[in-house]
Amino acid sequence: MDTDEMKKIEEIFQRNIEEISETFDRKIGDMSDRFEQTVKHQMGVLSEDFQHKLDIVVEGHQMLGDKIDRLDVRMDRLEDRVDRLETKVDAIATDLSAHRTDTEAHHGVYRVKEGV
């Protein structure tokens, strides 16, 4: 083999390496683009799923807040009723005490007897 043949072989080899390198770079680029698109798609799906679950949690908290507000109103009404009941019980206790005092004052006329 002479020098010219060696140069031709080197040129052919160099062209083949360049073509292979370009093909490899192109395929790697295509794979990289597809991988990037797949990752973006998956991240979008996960983001939507997370947002949906977060929306459900927020809705649940809003419902709980509404129920607590209604319960507060009911508790306020119950406290008012208990206060009125306490006033009535105090009035009855006062009346009973006055009645006992009056009954004991008229010892000869009125007498409270225990059931026999």
FIDREN-99901 format. One record per residue (C-alpha): z, x, y. Coordinates in steps of 0.5 Angstrom, whole numbers, padded with zeros to 4 digits, always signed. Layout:
// residues N
ZXY;...
This chain:
// residues 116
+0000+0000+0000;-0002+0003+0007;+0001+0001+0013;-0004-0004+0016;-0002-0008+0009;+0006-0007+0011;+0005-0010+0018;+0001-0016+0015;+0006-0017+0010;+0012-0016+0015;+0008-0021+0020;+0007-0026+0015;+0015-0025+0013;+0017-0026+0020;+0013-0032+0021;+0016-0035+0015;+0023-0034+0017;+0021-0037+0024;+0018-0043+0021;+0024-0044+0016;+0029-0042+0022;+0026-0048+0026;+0026-0053+0021;+0033-0051+0019;+0035-0052+0026;+0031-0058+0027;+0035-0061+0021;+0041-0059+0023;+0040-0062+0030;+0038-0069+0026;+0044-0069+0022;+0049-0067+0028;+0046-0073+0032;+0046-0078+0026;+0054-0075+0025;+0055-0076+0032;+0052-0083+0032;+0056-0085+0026;+0063-0082+0029;+0061-0086+0035;+0060-0093+0031;+0066-0092+0027;+0071-0090+0033;+0068-0097+0036;+0069-0101+0030;+0076-0098+0030;+0077-0099+0038;+0075-0106+0037;+0080-0107+0031;+0086-0104+0035;+0084-0108+0041;+0084-0115+0037;+0091-0113+0034;+0094-0111+0041;+0091-0118+0043;+0095-0122+0038;+0101-0118+0039;+0101-0120+0047;+0099-0127+0045;+0105-0127+0040;+0110-0124+0046;+0107-0129+0051;+0109-0135+0046;+0116-0132+0045;+0117-0132+0052;+0115-0139+0053;+0120-0141+0048;+0125-0137+0051;+0124-0140+0057;+0124-0147+0054;+0131-0145+0051;+0134-0143+0057;+0132-0150+0060;+0135-0153+0054;+0141-0149+0054;+0142-0150+0062;+0142-0158+0060;+0147-0157+0054;+0152-0153+0059;+0152-0159+0064;+0153-0164+0059;+0159-0160+0056;+0162-0159+0063;+0161-0167+0064;+0165-0168+0057;+0170-0163+0059;+0171-0167+0065;+0172-0173+0061;+0177-0170+0056;+0181-0168+0062;+0181-0175+0065;+0183-0178+0058;+0188-0172+0058;+0191-0174+0065;+0191-0182+0063;+0194-0181+0056;+0200-0176+0060;+0201-0181+0065;+0201-0187+0060;+0206-0183+0056;+0211-0182+0062;+0210-0189+0064;+0212-0191+0057;+0218-0186+0057;+0220-0189+0063;+0221-0196+0061;+0225-0194+0055;+0228-0200+0054;+0222-0205+0054;+0216-0201+0051;+0217-0196+0045;+0212-0192+0042;+0213-0192+0034;+0210-0188+0029;+0207-0192+0023;+0212-0194+0018;
